[in-house]
Amino acid sequence: MKSIGFFGGSFDPIHFGHIALAIQLMETHQLDEVLFCPAFCSPFKMETPPLASPEHRLEMLKLALDYPPFKICSLELDRKGASFTVDTIRELKKDGVKLRLLLSDEAAQHLHKWKDTDQLVKMAPPLIGPRDIKISSTEIRSRLKKKLYCGHLVPAKALDYIQRNHLYS
């Protein structure tokens, strides 16, 4: 049975903390692949939606995820509106595939607030890992606005895209 990790988030922008967590959980739990699914807008962030457009965030993911087991799922961007993980997992659930929800320990603390949590964890039991690399997208956006170096935080191709498109400045 194919084992797939589902990693959702705003990815505004994607950074090495996201990638390190995905690799750690994939290797530790022997997942076959990881689906990165950018949210159109988190229900918890409706008042402060992502700064970069869905198209820009999708393109940054494509550029940053240069590793064959990493795939991109655009279901939540295509659906638009508030992104509920349980709805996406329902769409992805199929025979012969075992889905696992990938979460940082920080995100896991708020899992009980998510829509239909009981159903979600039955369909995609969570795998939780520490954010060993203490990076936040908020910090990166702040550094970019101040024109500070971010090559140690964001993959080079994604950072180049951010700079070429004047995102977060």
C-alpha positions in Angstrom: 0.0 0.0 0.0 1.3 3.4 -1.0 1.9 5.7 2.0 1.5 9.4 1.3 2.1 12.4 3.7 -0.2 15.3 3.3 1.4 18.7 4.2 -0.9 21.7 4.0 -0.2 25.3 4.7 -0.1 28.8 3.3 3.5 28.5 2.1 3.7 32.3 2.0 6.6 31.6 1.2 7.8 28.0 1.3 11.0 27.8 3.4 13.6 25.3 4.6 11.7 24.7 7.9 8.8 23.3 5.8 11.1 21.2 3.7 13.1 19.9 6.7 10.0 18.8 8.5 8.6 17.0 5.4 11.9 15.2 4.9 12.2 14.2 8.5 8.7 12.8 8.7 8.9 11.1 5.3 12.1 9.3 6.2 11.2 8.5 9.8 7.8 7.0 8.8 8.9 5.6 5.4 6.4 7.5 3.4 6.5 7.0 -0.4 5.8 10.7 -1.1 4.7 14.0 0.4 1.9 16.1 -1.1 2.4 19.8 -0.4 -1.0 21.5 -0.6 -1.1 25.3 -0.5 -4.3 26.6 1.2 -6.3 29.1 -0.7 -6.8 30.7 2.7 -6.7 29.1 6.1 -10.0 29.5 8.0 -7.9 30.8 10.9 -6.4 33.5 8.7 -9.5 34.9 6.8 -8.8 38.3 8.3 -5.1 38.2 7.2 -5.0 36.1 4.0 -1.7 35.2 2.3 0.1 38.1 0.8 1.3 36.3 -2.3 -1.4 35.3 -4.8 -2.3 31.6 -5.1 -0.5 31.5 -8.5 2.7 32.9 -6.9 2.6 30.5 -4.0 2.1 27.6 -6.3 5.0 28.7 -8.5 7.3 29.1 -5.5 6.4 25.5 -4.4 7.2 24.2 -7.9 10.6 25.9 -7.8 11.5 24.9 -4.2 10.5 21.3 -4.2 13.2 19.8 -6.4 12.9 16.3 -4.9 11.0 13.5 -6.7 9.0 12.2 -3.7 7.7 15.8 -3.2 4.5 16.5 -5.2 2.1 19.4 -5.2 -1.6 19.2 -4.7 -3.5 22.3 -5.9 -7.0 21.1 -4.8 -7.4 23.9 -2.2 -6.3 26.6 -4.6 -8.6 25.3 -7.3 -11.5 25.2 -4.8 -10.9 28.8 -3.6 -12.4 30.1 -0.3 -11.6 28.8 3.1 -9.4 25.7 2.9 -10.5 22.8 5.2 -8.0 20.0 5.3 -10.7 17.4 6.0 -12.4 18.3 2.7 -9.2 17.8 0.8 -8.4 14.5 2.5 -11.9 13.3 1.5 -11.1 14.1 -2.1 -7.7 12.4 -2.0 -8.8 9.3 -0.1 -8.8 6.2 -2.3 -8.2 2.5 -2.0 -4.6 1.3 -2.0 -3.3 4.6 -0.5 -2.6 5.3 3.1 -2.8 9.1 3.9 -0.9 10.6 6.8 -1.4 14.2 7.9 2.0 15.9 8.4 2.1 18.5 11.2 4.7 20.5 13.1 4.4 20.1 16.9 3.3 23.8 16.9 0.4 23.1 14.4 -0.6 19.9 16.3 -1.4 22.0 19.4 -4.3 23.5 17.4 -5.6 20.4 15.6 -8.6 20.2 17.9 -9.8 23.5 16.5 -9.9 22.1 12.9 -13.1 21.2 11.1 -14.2 17.6 11.7 -11.0 16.7 13.6 -12.2 13.2 14.5 -13.0 12.3 10.9 -9.7 13.9 9.7 -7.5 11.9 12.0 -9.3 8.6 11.1 -8.8 9.3 7.4 -5.2 10.6 7.7 -3.6 9.8 11.1 -1.2 12.6 12.0 2.5 12.4 12.0 4.0 15.1 14.2 7.5 16.4 14.1 9.4 19.2 15.8 10.3 22.4 13.9 14.0 21.9 14.3 14.6 24.8 12.0 13.1 27.8 13.7 11.9 29.8 10.6 8.6 31.4 10.1 7.1 32.8 6.9 6.3 36.0 8.9 10.0 36.5 9.7 11.0 35.9 6.0 8.4 38.4 4.7 9.7 41.0 7.3 13.3 40.4 6.2 12.4 40.6 2.5 10.6 43.9 3.1 13.7 45.3 4.8 15.8 43.9 1.9 17.7 41.6 4.2 19.4 38.4 3.0 17.1 35.3 3.0 19.2 32.7 1.2 19.6 30.8 4.4 15.8 30.6 4.8 14.3 30.0 1.4 15.5 27.7 -1.5 17.4 29.7 -4.1 15.0 29.2 -7.0 12.0 30.3 -4.9 14.0 33.3 -3.5 15.0 34.3 -7.0 11.3 34.1 -8.1 10.3 36.3 -5.1 12.8 38.9 -6.0 12.0 38.9 -9.7 8.3 39.3 -9.0 8.9 41.9 -6.2 6.9 39.8 -3.7 6.8 40.9 -0.1 8.7 44.1 -0.7 
